[in-house]
Amino acid sequence: MQKRGVGDHILSLLVIVLVILMVLVFKFWFTNNVFLVSLEINHDSLTINQDEELLFTLNIVPDKPGEVTIEYEIANLETEEVVWTKILKTKVQSSGTNFRENFVVSSLYRGDYNLNVKVSSETKKRSASSFFKVESLERKFEEAQRKGSIEIEEKNVYEIGEPAKENINGAESICTAQGSGSDCFSDLAQETGDESFCERISDSIIKDDCITNLALQGNYDLCSEIKDNYQREVCFALKR
């Protein structure tokens, strides 16, 4: 009976030692395999105006302190075109490191974009992404809703010696020389109130802006000719 009791005691000790070893191995494995990456856009809304900066925070919790490589990328969701990249190498702490970054979106067209980040260490790679929308006219429309109209910025783009209204042919010749994608026809349309100049613009965004500005001068029937759905709806809303 006594021998069997000693054997049971030894067996119990072996089980306890085995459990402790398993806990230590799991803890070691988990500690050395944690590599967390999170990305957050720091705006109340995910719609960013073109005159604003895109602010975002990257948080990295590595498996161990050391150097990592961070690759940022912004791509247009519709065209899949990569419009911005940034690569940097930096050191991070095992307790976690935050990186606050910014990007000026004035160079982007209206549309939906994906902000993606890849973080790599010597042994591991992680990625995170977030979506946002660029809207160029949102603030202008908010201003219009407050004032009831939008002030058309005066641009002195015609070096013809006379105002465009008095020398339309001269101004038109300058715009034609600049090309149908230029803002020149848009400016000429605002000066003369003639919508036909907007129709000569090949760039759909500039063309929509041209028609919108004419509509907001009082000719709201032009709202129906705006191609962009959001911009067209706002134009009709201002009419009411």
N, C-alpha and C positions, 0 to 999 in steps of 0.2 A: 504494500500500500504506500509505503514511504517513497519507494523508487518512482512509482507512477506519479506521485504528487510533484516530485522534483522535475520529472519530464514535462509535466503540464506547465509548470512554472517557466521552464526554459522555452517551451513552445510559445507561451504568451509573450515572453520578452522578445523572441524573434519576430513575432507579428508586429509588436510595437515598433521595433527597429525598422522593419520593412515599411510600415506606414510613414514613419518619419522620413525615411529616405525618399519615398514617393512624393511626399509633400515638398521636400527640398528640391528634388529634380523638377517638379512641375513649376515651382516658384522661379527656379533658375531659368527654365525654358520660357516661361511667360514674360519674365523681366527682360530677357534678351531678344524677344520677338515682338515686343510692342513698338510700333512705329505708326503714330497717328498723324494725319494731316487733315485739317479742316479749313474751309474757305468761306468767308462771309462778306457780302457787299454791304457797306455801311450807309445805307439810304433807307428812309422810311418807305419809299416806293422803289420798285425795280425799273421804273421808267426814268431815264436820265435825259435832261435837256442838253442840247449841244453846247450851251454856254456854261455848263457845269463840269466838274471833275468827277470821274468815277473813283470812289474811295472804297477800298476793300482791305480786309485783314486776313492774313495767313497765319495759322497756328500750327506749329510742328512740335510733336512730342516724340523724340527719337528713342531708339532702343538703348543708345548710349551717347554721351556727348561727343561732339566732333564736327567735321566739316560735311556740309551737304551742298548739292547743286540744285538750284531752283530754276525752273523753266516756266515762264508765263506765256500765255498765248490767247489772243482774242480773235475769234473767227465769226464771220457772218453766217447765220444759220441757213439762210436761203441759198446763197452762192457757195458756201463752204470756203470762201476766200479768207485766208489768214491776214488780218489787217495790222496786227501788232505782236511783237515778241520781245521778250526780255529774259536774259539768262544771267544768273549771278551765283557766285560761290560764297558761302558764309558759314560761320560756326554756330551751333545750337547747343543748348543745355539739356540735360536729361530730364529736368523738371518741366521743360517746355519753353518755347520761344515764339513771341508774336512779331509779325512783320506787317507794318501798315504801309500800304502802297497807294499810289494814285495814278490816274491816266486821264488826260484831257481828251474828251470825246468830240471836240469840235471838228476833227478830221474825218469823222465817221458820218455816213449817210443815215437817214432814218431806217430803222429796221431792228430785227432781233439778233442778239449776239450771245456767244458762249465764251465765258472767261474760264480758261482751264489752266491748272497748274500741276506740274510734275515735280516731285521732290525725290532725290535719290542720294543714298549714302554709299559707302563702300560695298554694302551687302544687300541693301533693300531699296525698293522703289514704291512710291505711293503717289496717287493723284487725287485731285478734287476739282469740281467745276461748279459754276453758277451761271444762271442766265440773266440777261438784262435787256432792256429795250431803249433805243435812242429815239427821242422825239424832238425835232428841231423847232416846232412852232408852238409847243405847249405854253411857254411863258408869254409868247406874243398873243395867243388867244385869251389867256387869262387877263392880260392887260386890256385887250379889246372888250372883254366882258365887263371890266370895271368902268372903262371910259365910254364904251358904246361904239368905239371906232379905233382904228389903228393908224397911227401917224406913219405916213410913208416917208422913209428917209430920203432926203434930197441928195442925189449923187451927180456930181459934175463930170460925167464920163464922155461928153461930146465936145470935142475940141473943134467946134465948127464956127465959133465967133458969134453965133446967134442962138437963142433958146430953141429947143427941139420943136416946140409948137410952131415957130415961125420958119423953121427950116427943116421940115420933116424929111425931105429927100436927102439932105446932107447927113442928117443923123442916121437915117436908114442905111446909107452907103457905108458909114463907119461900122455899124453893127454887122452888116453883111461881110465886111472884110474881117471882122473878128470871129465869125463862124456862128452857126446856129446854136451851138451849145453854150455860148457865152451869156453872161447876165445882161449884156447890152440891150437885147430886145426886150427884156423884162423892164429895164429902166425906161426905155422908150415908151413902152406900153403905159407905164405909170404917168409919164409926162404928158402923153397925148390922150389917155383914156381909151385907146384903141386896142380891143382884144385881139385883133388879127396879128399883132406883133407877138403875142404870147404863143399863137399857133405855129410860129416860125421857129420856136425853140425845140431842139431835139432832145435835150435832157428832160426826162419826165418829172423829176423833182423840181427843177427850176421852173418848168412850165406850170406845174401845179401851184407853186408859190406865186407866180406871176398872175394867174387867174384868181387866186385867193385874194391877193391885194386889190385887184380891180373890183372884185365882188364886195369887199369890205368898204369900198368907197361909196356903196349904195346900190350897186347893180347885182343883187343877190341871185338873180336868175342864172348867173354864171356859176353858181355853186355846183350845179348838176354836171358841169364839164370837168370838175376836179376828179382825177383818177384815184387818188389815195382815199380809201374808205373813211378812215378816221378824220382826215382833213376835211373831206366833203361833209361829214356829219356835223362837225363843229361849225362849219360855214353856215349850214342850214339853221343850226341852233342859234347862232348870232342874229340871224334874220328875224327869229321870233322874239 
